């Protein structure tokens, strides 16, 4: 049985092992993400969590002071973020169905016979499909641009929904981004792209890694802090 608790102070504990050299803790939503070196023993991770308990408690207290997050109802007039700007949703009936950005509005077209909960579910589905499509397009463009600057080429670029991270890069050079990041401002998205591309050079979070990130994104610390503060609003 693992010594690592599944939950701590109301947060679900997720351990992410990688080639990094040190341990790092981050709270995203209702999860406590613990990033550790691949070979670090479970009892050592449990000890780190115990040592960091006061810090975790203070962060939980800060989160509890935030206004409660209200899920969107997918109705006309609601605001949705895209690359740092907010666009009003306009629900209309017709064909073809789906979501598009037109005239400064996010236009969701649905079938007239779809009403109530079914309509809201359809709109949410169309919105996610739209976000995923735009995310893949924009992130591929940014990966191409920054890849040329950094002298790296990812094996592939794709998007998916992560619960507590903004991207990943595996040993084969495949880069995957959390599609929710496309809601953030351009400079923040750029930082996430540069961060993952830097892993093509440095597989860990060493000093050399952060120096490479800073070389191409001097304000990376500000963007990293912004992501930590705004995670609940993006995910």
N, C-alpha and C positions, 0 to 999 in steps of 0.2 A: 504493500500500500504506500502510495506516495506521501511524502511529508509536506508537500505543497498544498495549502488549503484551496478548495474550489471557490470559496467566497471569502472576502475579507471586508469588514465594515460596510456590507451591503453591495460590494462590487464583485462582479464575477472575475476571477483571476485567469488570465490567459498568458501562458509562457511561450515566448517566441525564441527559439534557439537559432543562432546564426554564427558566422565566423567573427563576430565582434569580440573585443578583448575585455570589455567591462560590462557591468549590468546597468540597466536604465529602466526607470519606471515612468509610465505615462497613463493618465486616465482619459479614456475616450468614451463618452456616453456613460453607460453603466458598467464599463469594463475597466479593470486594472491590467494594463499590458506590461508584462515583465520581459524585457529583452535581455538575453543572457548569452554568454559564450556557449557553444554547442556542447562542450563536455562538462559544464558545471553541474555538480551533483544536486539532487533534489533537496537534501538537507541544507546545503549551502544557500539555495534559493529561498528556502523557508526562513533561514536566519536573516537574510537580507530583508525579507518582508517584515519580520519582527522588528528589525532595527529601524526600518523606514515607517513603522506604524504611526508615529506622531505626524509625520509629513502627510501620510495618506489621510489621517483623520482631519487635518486642517483643510486639505483639498476637498474632502467630502463635505465639510461644513460650508465651504465657499460655494460648492455646487448646489447645496440645499437652499442657499439664499437667492439663487437665480429664479426668475419667474418660471412657472411650470410651462413645459413645452406643449403647445396645443397642435395636434396633427391637422394638416390642412384638409378642408372639406371638398376640394376640387370643384369650386363653384366660381362663377364670374365675379371678378373684382379682387380675387386673391392675388397676392404678390409672390412671384417665384424668382429666385436668383439665377443669374447666368453670367459667368465671367465678371462678377463683382457688381453688376447692375441688376435692378429688380424690374420685372415685367409683369403687368397685369394679365390675368387669365380672362379670356373671352370665350365663353362656351356658346357654340352655335350648332344648328342642325343642318345636315346635308351630306354631301359626298364629294370627294373621298374622305373617309374618316381618318383621324390622326391629329397630330399637333404640329404647328409650324409657327415660326416667328415672322410676323408680318405687320408692317405699320406700327411698330413699337409695341405690339401686343403678342402674347402667346395665345394663338387661336386653336382651340380644341373643337374639332368637328365630330359630332356623334350622330348616330341614327335617331330619328324622331321617336321610335318605339322604345328606346332605352331610357328608362326613367328611374328616379330614386337611387337606391343603393347600386343598382346595375350600372346606371350612368356614371356615378362617381367612381366605381371600380374601373370602368372603361377609360375614363379620363386619366386616372392615375397610371393605368397601363400605358396609355398613349404618351403621357408625360415622361415616364421612365424610358420608353423606347426612343423618344426624341432626345432626351439627355444623353443616353448611351451613344446614339449616333453622332451627336455633336462632340461628345467627349472623345470618341475614337478619332474623329477627323482632326480636331484641334490638337490633341495630344500627339498624334502622329506627326503633324506639321512641326510642332515644337520640338519633338524628339529628333526629327531630321535636322532642324536648324541648329539646335544646341549640340547635337552629335557631331556636326561638321566643325563647330568651334572647338569642341573638346577632343576631336580626333578619335571618336568611338562610333561604332555602329551596332545597335542592338540586333539580336537575331530576329526578334519580332516585337511588336507593340500591340497590346490588347487592353481591354477594360473589363472589370468585373466589380461586384459589390463586396468590399471588405467591411468587416464590422469595426475594426480598430486600427487600420493603417491606411496610408494614402497611396502606397505603391509597393512593389517588390521587384527584385531582380535576381534570377536564379543563376546557377553556375553555367548554364547553357547560353546565357546572355538574353534570355527572354524577359522583357520588361512588361509588367502588368500594373495598370493604374486603377485606383478606385474611381469609378465614373462620377461620384459625387464631387470630386475635386473641381470639376468644370464649373461649379457654382461659385467658386472663389475668384477674387480679382486676378487679372493676368499676372502680376508679379509673383503672387503666391503660387499659381499654377506653374510658372516658370521655375520657381524654386524646387517644387516637387519633381519636375522633369529632370532638372540638373542633379538633384539628389540621387535619383535612381540611375541616371547615366554614369554618375561618378562611381557607382558600384561595379561598373564594367572595368574600372581601373583598380579600385580598392574594394575588396569583398567585405571589409569590416568598416567600423566607424573610428578608424585611427586618426591621429593628427593629420597625416597626409591626406586622408579622405576629406576632412573638413577644410583643409587648405585648398584642395581642388574645388570644392563647392564654393568657397568664398571667392576664389579667383573668377568664377563665372557668375556669382550671385553675391555681391558684397554685403547686401542687406539680409542675408539668409536667416540670421538670428531673429530679426523682426518678423519675417514671414513664418518662421517656425512657431514663434509665440502666438501669432495671429491664429494659426491653425489650432493650437491647443485651446485658445479661448473661444473659438467659433465652431468647434467640432460639432456640438449639439445642434447648431443651426444648419449645418450642411448635411449631416447624415440623415 
